[in-house]
Amino acid sequence: MPLVKITILDGKSPVYIRALMDGVHDALVSAFRIPEGDRNQLVFPVDEGCIDYPAARSRNYTVIEIVAFKGRSSGAKKQLYEAIVRNLGKSPGIPGDDILIILTEPPLGNWGIRGGKPADEVDLGFRVDV
């Protein structure tokens, strides 16, 4: 049940935003093996005056912050990063150099889910150690 926060420059179409969210989600399903219906995503379009980004990047600069259960292997993380860049390159057409991905992994006990239970006390229905 990763939580995904995506920051982009304002002015993108709903079709662009949907492709962005679908591309990140599809990468999470394939690399982290989360359930297909497990979507927790927020997109933050910001005014150009509210973001500083490297001069070598374009207006498609995209910051993807993923907070996920701790336990994925280095290989799964590498697959995730590669899949996100590949997917977003295809649609909506974001160059790989314009994508910054940050993964944070708090321990399961630091997640309050399903009525306020610690995630380490809940049957998640999927494996985290992939």
N, C-alpha and C positions, 0 to 999 in steps of 0.2 A: 504494500500500500504506500508506495512512494508519494510524496507531496512534491509537485513540480511547480516552480515559479519561473515564468518566462518574462523577461523585460525586453521590450522592443521600442523603437521610435514610433511615435503616434503617426497615424495616417494610413496604416495597412488595412486592406479590405477584410471583411469577414471570411472570405474564401482563403486568403493568405493565412489568417489566424487559425482557421480550422486545419489547414495543411500542416502548419507548424505544430499544433497540438497532436494531430494524428501521427506525424513523423516521430515525435518524441515518445508517444505512447507505444507505437509499434516497436521501437527500439527497446523499450523497457520489457515488453512482452517477450521479445526474442532473446535478449541478453540476460535479463534477470528472472525470466520465466514467471512473471506476475500473471494473475488471471486477466483475461481479455477485458472483462468488465470493470477492472479495478482502476478507475480513473479519478485522480485528484490533481487537477491542474488549474493554475491561475495565470492569466496573461495580463501583464502590466504595460500598456502602451504609455510612454512618457513623452512629454514635449521635449524638443531638442535642447531647450535651455535647462533641462533638468537632468541631463546625462552628459558625462564626459567619457569619451572613448578614444582609443588610439587613432592618431591621424591617418595611419595606413589602412584603416577599416572604412567600410562604406556605410551608407544609411541602412543597410540590412544588418548592422551589428546586433547580435542577439546574445543575451546572457541567460543561460539555463541553469537554475539552481535546483538540485534534486536532493531531497532529504529522504533517506531510505533506511530500512532496518539494517543494522550491522550484520555482516556475515558473508557478503558476496566475495568471491575470489578476485584476485587481480586480473585473471583472464576474463571473467564476466564483466568487470568494469571496463577493460579495454574494448571488449566487444560492444558494450553500450556506447562508449564514446564514438567508435567507428560507425556504428549503425545510425546514431543520431546525425552525424555529419553526412553520411551517405543519403539518408532519407530526406534531410532538409535540402541537400543539394539537388535532388530530383524534384522535390516539391516542398516548399514554394520557390526553390531556386536560390538558396542562400549559399554563398561561397564558404568553404570550410574555414578559411581564415577569419571570417566574420562571426564565428560561433565560439563562445566561451562557455564551458561546462564546469560547474562546481558540484561535487558530490559530498554530502555530509551524512555521516552514519551514526546517529545516536543509538546506544544500546536499546534493546527491546523494552526494558523496564522504564525507559524515558518517554514512551509513547502511551498516552491514554486513549484507548479505542473501545468500541463496542460497549457503550454505556459507562465509560470511565474506568475500564479495567486495564491494568498494565499489559502491554502486548506480550510479555513473556509468560503471562498466565492464560493466554487465549490460544485456541487451536486456529491458526491462521488459514489453514486450508491449502497451503502451498509451502514449498521449501525455500528457505533463505540462503542456505549454504550451497549455492550453485557456482 
